[in-house]
Amino acid sequence: MPTLNPSKIRAKDYVDLSNRVFVYLRKRRNEKEERAVSAIYYRRGEPEGRAPTPEDHIPFPAGTRGFFYWTANPRLTPLGGEIRFRITNSSFVDSMAIGWDLLGPDGYSPWRMSVLQIANTPLVDYLMSEMLISRADHMRYLNIQRGRKTLPLSNSQVSVQSGHAFVFDFANMSRTHQEKVWVVGHHFVSWVNFGKIMQTRNAPRAGEDHNIHTP
């Protein structure tokens, strides 16, 4: 299990994800026994009406070699933190400084796993064991979660913190399933459905402007 704490990353945490559909992060119980903590996908397929098959998933791109790491703005809520992957040209830790973040399938946003997406998985226990999020932060999220029918589950959805700029692809939002933008605060998690806000009443004719319907 690689450390996710940027200050503790070592050469042994270097991994090669090239062309893999998913990768298991495993935690060693002892010298002979390991257990899978969580499966991590580049883009997990979510077909409607049936269980996903390997063909529904998008594998990690060729050349995806480097380090998983945790990032969070210390001035904002820890619930806005996320796991990213830094691509480097070697296993030397210093190469992270000149590396770059793996991009998601859209080609411009960083690939990420929001804490909101992993809060109900064993991976969140590992984050707490590394003191990257606190048990109080986790309980705060679980309290927010109670009673909500919709929560961010896929890394194809966008999670942002209040006041942060973000990129949104209106032209391809149905293809990338990014209709919802999640807004994270210290005491709330909410979303804006751009698929509804930017809905057109009628298809425009040539030379006409779009008639934007804002509910």
N, C-alpha and C positions, 0 to 999 in steps of 0.2 A: 504494500500500500504506500504510494508516494505521499510525502508530506505535501500539504496544500499551503503551508505557511511560507510566504516568499523569503522570510529571513532564515528559514531552516532548510531550504532546498539544497540538495547535494547531487553530485554526479549520478548516484545510484537511482535517483528519481526520474532520470531521462527515459522516455518511452517512445516507441515508434508505433503510430496508429495507422500508418499508410494502408489504404484500401480495406480496412476492417469495417465490417458492418456495425459491430459494437465491441466494447471491451469491458471486461469485469475488473473492477477494483477489488482486490482481495486483502483482507487483514489477517496477518499471521498470529495464530493463537499461541503456537510454540514452534519449535524447530521443524516439526514434522507435519503440522496441521495448519491449513489455511481455510478461511471461509469467504465466500463471495459477499461483498458488502453491497455493491450496486452495479448494475449494467449501465454503461454510458454510450449513447448513440450520437452520431453526428446529426442525423435527421431521422427520427423515428417515424415510420409510416403510420397513419391513422385512418385507414379506410373506413367508410361508413357501412354499418350493417354486418361486418365480419371481423374476425381477428386478423391482425397483420401477419404477413408472411415475410421471409427475408427479402423477397423481391420488392416489397413496399418501402424498404428503408434505403436511404442514401448513405453509402459508405464514406468514411473519412477520406479526403483527397490524398493522392500520392504526395509524398514529401511531408506528411504531417508527423514531424519528429520534434520533440522538445519536452516541455514541462507543464503539467497541470499546476495552477496556482489560484489562490483566493484573492479577490480584490474587493474592497469596500471603502467608501469615502468616510473617514472618521468623523466628519462634521454632520453626516446624515445618518439615518436609521440603519442599523445593521441588517434589517430585513431587506434592504436594497443591495446587499452583497451578492456576489456571484462567483462561480468557478469558471475560469477561462483556461485557454491553452496557448502557451507562448512557443512559437516555432523558432528553433535556433539551428545554427549550422554545426553545432558540436554539443557534447555532453558537459562541457565546462559551464559551471553556473554563471560565470561572468558573461557568457554569451547571451544571457537573457536581456541584458541591457541594450544589445543591438539587434535583438530578435523582434518579432512582430506577432501580434495576436492572430490566431487562426480565425478566418472569416466564416460566417455561416453560409448556408446555401444561397442566400440572396446576393452574396458577393460583396457586400459593403458593411454589414453590421458584424461585430465580433460574435463568434460562437460563444455561447455562455450557458451555464446552468444556474438559474436564479435560486436563491435559498427558498423562495416560495414554491419552486417546483420540486424540491427535494426534502421539504420539511416533514413529509410523512414517510421517508425512506430511511434505511439504516445509515445512509451517508451523513445525515444530519448529526447522528451521534458521534461520528468521526470529527465533524467540524467542532462540536462542543469539546471533544477530548483534546483537540489542538488549540482550544480557547479562541477560536476564530469567531464564534458566536457564543453567547451565554445561554444558560438554561432559561433565564428570565426572558430573553429575546424570543427563544423558541416558544415558551408558554404564551407570550404576548401574541405571537402569530396564531397559535392554536385557538386562543380565545377569539381572535378576529375571524378565524375560519368557521367557527361554530355557526350553523344556521345558513351558511352560504352554499348555494347549489353550484356556483361556477367559480373555479379557481384556476390559476395558470398551471397547466400540466405538461405542456410541451415546450421545448426550447425554440419552437418555431414562433411562439408568441413573444411579444415585446414586453419587457418589464423595465419601467423607468422610475426614477425617484422625482419627487416634486422639485421643479426648478431646473431639471436637466434637459438639455436639448437631445433630440433623438431623430433618427431617420425613419421615414415611413414611405413605403412604395404603394401608392394608390393604384397604379396600373396593374400590379400583380398581386393585390392583397387576397383575391380569391384563390389564386394558385398557391400562395405561400401560407394561407390560413392565418394572416396577421391582421384580421379585422379589428381585434381588440388590443388596446394599449393599456397596460396595467400601471397604475399610479400607486406608489408606495409611500406611506407616511409613518410617523412614529406610532400612531394608534389606529391606522386604517389601511386597508387594501381595497382599492376600487378600480373599475375599468371604464374606459370610454370606447364605445363601439363605433368606429369610423365607417364601418359598412352601412350603418344607419344614417349617420350624420351627413355623409357625402353621397347619399342616395339620389339618383336622378328620377324625376317623375316620368319623363318620357325620353326616349332616345333622341338626341339632337339630330337635326338634318344638317346637311353640308352648309357651312357658313353660319350656322346658328351657335349661340353660346349654350353651354350646359345650364339647365335649370336646377340649381342645387336646392335640395329639400333639407332644411335644418329643423328637426323636431323640437 
